[in-house]
Amino acid sequence: MLNKLLFHRFPNLKSWLTRLQYEMISSFDKDKNAIFMNFGYTAHHQGNAPIPLEKEEEIHRYPMQLYHHVAKHIEWQNADALEVSSGRGGGASFIMRHFKPKSYIGVDFSSRAIEFCRSHYNLDGLKFHHGNAEALPFPDNSFDVVVNVEASLYYPNITKFYDHVRRVLKPNGYFLYTDLRYEEKVAIWHAQLKGMGLKLIKEEDITDNVLKAMELDRERRIALVNKYVPAILRKQFYHFAGLTPNSPNALPHLDNRRYWYFVLQKA
């Protein structure tokens, strides 16, 4: 209930608390075990085969599958891409290695996350910059693709973010976007997206896929919180990870939110 109040009534406080959590994660995790911050995705319970991964990638299967689902619907060859709120860089590295765009820039408001990414990833064409999603520091018509994964729900002014996405996209460029909203806010969210003036190529409610991934990945998430977070802070981080604070072994939840995926294109 407190989290929902923060989301609806105090967006700037919500954003500040989220930034604090991300900065703390960068302080706690020194060995690249928490390089993804998303809830994950799976479709193999619906008859689809899991994506092939290298052995060392398997621990991050479900968060990687979310990035794969986000990225797979467009052509990446020769693309200049931007990920807004790239976090600890796991998704940026995954897309760079698996889809091979010409260049990929990750932007994040956490200076510690950017420092982490710059020191841990060494791929040609992959760069990381400190920046604000509501004031992207790039010229107009700079990118063929803009990616945003499970981050915009924390932005105080979502329309500023959307305005910057449209501005930095090249003509015919793609906005690959996935996030969640409380059920009663989904219609407003869709209207805000329509107001961007981009062409809607694909939209999909992937809530069930995300919840199943969270269930299959639950033990890893519990282990990460228990390993890296001081006991006094664990309840909040359990909730942050979609786990029930007083009973983290219970089924994960999205706190009555729906998770959607979109592909939009600039005309």
C-alpha positions in Angstrom: 0.0 0.0 0.0 2.9 2.4 0.8 4.5 1.7 -2.5 1.3 2.4 -4.4 0.8 5.7 -2.5 4.3 6.7 -3.5 3.7 5.8 -7.2 0.5 7.8 -7.4 1.0 10.8 -5.1 4.8 11.5 -4.7 6.6 10.7 -8.0 9.7 12.7 -7.1 10.1 10.9 -3.8 9.5 7.6 -5.6 12.2 8.4 -8.1 14.7 9.3 -5.3 14.0 6.1 -3.4 14.5 4.0 -6.5 17.8 5.7 -7.3 18.9 5.1 -3.7 18.1 1.4 -4.1 20.0 1.1 -7.3 23.0 2.9 -5.8 22.9 0.5 -2.9 22.8 -2.5 -5.2 25.9 -1.3 -6.9 27.6 -1.0 -3.5 26.6 -4.5 -2.4 27.3 -6.5 -5.6 30.9 -6.4 -6.6 31.1 -9.6 -8.6 28.5 -9.2 -11.4 25.8 -11.4 -10.0 23.1 -8.7 -10.2 23.8 -7.3 -13.7 20.1 -7.5 -14.5 17.4 -5.6 -12.6 14.3 -6.8 -14.5 11.7 -9.4 -13.5 12.4 -11.7 -16.4 10.4 -13.4 -19.1 9.6 -17.0 -20.2 7.3 -18.5 -22.8 8.4 -22.2 -22.7 5.4 -23.0 -20.4 3.3 -22.0 -23.5 5.2 -24.5 -25.8 8.0 -22.2 -26.9 11.6 -23.3 -26.7 13.9 -21.3 -24.4 16.6 -19.2 -26.2 20.0 -20.8 -26.5 22.6 -19.4 -24.1 26.2 -19.9 -23.2 26.8 -21.9 -20.0 28.0 -18.9 -18.1 24.9 -17.0 -19.2 22.4 -19.6 -17.8 22.2 -18.0 -14.4 20.7 -14.9 -16.0 18.3 -16.8 -18.3 15.0 -15.2 -17.4 16.2 -11.5 -17.4 18.1 -12.2 -20.7 14.9 -13.7 -22.2 13.1 -10.5 -21.5 15.7 -8.6 -23.4 15.5 -11.1 -26.2 11.8 -10.8 -26.4 12.1 -7.0 -26.5 14.8 -7.0 -29.2 13.8 -9.8 -31.6 11.0 -8.0 -33.6 13.3 -5.6 -35.5 16.4 -5.7 -37.7 19.5 -4.6 -35.8 22.2 -4.7 -38.5 24.0 -1.3 -38.8 21.7 0.2 -36.1 22.8 2.9 -33.7 20.9 2.1 -30.5 20.3 3.9 -27.1 19.1 2.2 -24.0 17.6 4.6 -21.4 18.0 3.4 -17.8 20.5 0.7 -18.7 21.2 -0.2 -15.1 24.1 -2.5 -14.5 24.5 -3.2 -18.2 23.5 -6.8 -18.5 20.8 -6.1 -21.2 23.1 -3.7 -23.1 25.8 -6.4 -23.2 23.3 -9.1 -24.2 21.9 -7.1 -27.1 25.3 -6.1 -28.3 26.5 -9.7 -28.4 23.4 -11.4 -29.6 21.9 -8.9 -32.1 25.1 -7.0 -33.1 24.0 -3.4 -33.7 26.6 -1.0 -35.0 26.7 0.9 -31.7 24.9 0.8 -28.4 24.9 3.5 -25.7 23.5 2.8 -22.2 22.4 5.8 -20.2 21.5 5.7 -16.5 20.9 8.1 -13.6 23.1 6.0 -11.2 26.7 7.1 -11.4 27.8 4.0 -9.6 26.0 1.8 -12.1 27.7 3.7 -15.0 31.1 3.3 -13.2 30.4 -0.5 -12.9 29.4 -0.8 -16.5 32.5 1.0 -17.8 34.8 -1.2 -15.7 33.1 -4.5 -16.4 32.2 -4.5 -20.2 34.6 -4.3 -23.0 32.8 -4.6 -26.3 33.5 -2.6 -29.4 30.7 -0.1 -30.0 29.3 -0.4 -26.4 29.5 2.7 -24.3 27.8 4.0 -21.1 27.0 7.6 -20.1 25.5 9.2 -17.0 22.2 10.9 -17.8 18.5 11.6 -17.1 15.7 9.9 -19.0 13.7 13.2 -18.9 16.6 15.2 -20.4 18.5 13.0 -22.8 21.8 14.6 -23.8 21.8 13.7 -27.5 21.0 15.6 -30.7 17.7 15.1 -32.6 17.5 12.1 -35.0 20.5 10.3 -33.4 19.3 6.7 -33.0 17.7 3.9 -35.1 16.5 2.2 -31.9 15.7 3.4 -28.4 15.2 0.6 -25.7 13.6 1.0 -22.3 13.1 -2.0 -20.1 11.1 -1.9 -16.8 12.2 1.6 -15.8 9.8 4.3 -16.9 7.4 3.5 -14.0 9.9 5.3 -11.8 10.1 8.5 -13.9 8.5 11.6 -12.2 7.4 13.0 -15.6 6.8 10.3 -18.2 5.8 12.7 -20.9 9.2 14.4 -20.9 10.8 11.0 -21.4 8.4 10.2 -24.3 9.2 13.6 -25.9 12.9 12.9 -25.7 12.5 9.4 -27.2 10.6 10.9 -30.2 13.2 13.6 -30.5 16.3 11.4 -30.6 14.8 8.8 -32.8 15.7 8.9 -36.5 12.8 8.8 -39.0 11.6 5.2 -39.2 13.5 4.4 -36.0 12.0 2.0 -33.4 11.1 2.5 -29.7 11.3 -0.9 -28.0 9.5 -0.6 -24.7 8.4 -2.8 -21.9 7.1 -1.9 -18.4 4.3 -2.4 -15.9 1.6 -0.2 -14.4 -1.1 -0.6 -11.7 -4.2 -2.1 -13.4 -6.3 1.1 -13.0 -3.6 3.1 -14.7 -3.1 1.0 -17.8 -5.6 2.9 -19.9 -4.0 6.2 -19.0 -0.6 4.8 -19.9 -1.8 3.6 -23.3 -3.3 7.0 -24.0 0.0 8.6 -23.1 1.8 6.3 -25.5 -0.6 7.1 -28.3 0.1 10.8 -27.6 3.7 10.3 -28.6 2.6 10.3 -32.2 4.5 7.1 -33.1 3.1 4.3 -35.1 2.2 1.3 -33.0 3.7 -1.8 -34.5 3.0 -4.3 -31.7 1.6 -4.4 -28.2 1.3 -7.4 -25.9 0.3 -8.0 -22.3 3.1 -10.3 -21.1 2.1 -10.3 -17.4 1.7 -14.1 -17.3 5.1 -14.6 -18.9 6.8 -12.3 -16.4 5.1 -13.9 -13.4 6.1 -17.4 -14.6 9.7 -16.3 -15.0 9.7 -14.8 -11.5 8.4 -18.1 -10.1 11.1 -20.1 -11.9 13.8 -17.6 -10.9 12.6 -17.2 -7.3 15.4 -19.1 -5.5 18.1 -17.1 -7.3 16.5 -13.8 -6.3 16.1 -14.8 -2.7 19.8 -15.9 -2.6 20.9 -12.5 -4.1 19.0 -10.5 -1.5 20.3 -12.7 1.3 23.9 -12.5 0.1 24.2 -8.9 -0.7 21.7 -6.9 1.4 22.1 -6.3 5.2 19.3 -8.0 7.2 17.8 -4.8 8.3 17.1 -3.8 4.7 16.0 -7.2 3.3 12.2 -6.7 3.5 12.3 -3.7 1.2 14.6 -5.5 -1.3 12.4 -8.6 -1.2 9.5 -6.4 -2.3 11.7 -4.7 -4.9 12.4 -8.1 -6.3 8.7 -9.1 -6.4 8.9 -11.3 -3.4 6.6 -11.2 -0.3 8.7 -9.5 2.5 7.5 -11.8 5.3 7.4 -14.9 3.2 9.8 -14.7 0.2 9.2 -18.4 -0.6 5.6 -17.6 -1.5 4.8 -17.1 -5.2 6.2 -13.9 -6.6 3.8 -11.0 -7.4 3.5 -7.8 -9.3 1.5 -6.0 -6.7 -1.7 -5.8 -8.9 0.2 -4.4 -11.9 0.1 -5.5 -15.5 3.2 -5.9 -17.6 3.1 -4.8 -21.3 5.5 -4.8 -24.3 5.4 -2.3 -27.2 7.1 -1.8 -30.5 6.6 1.7 -31.9 8.0 3.4 -34.9 8.7 7.1 -35.8 7.1 8.1 -39.1 
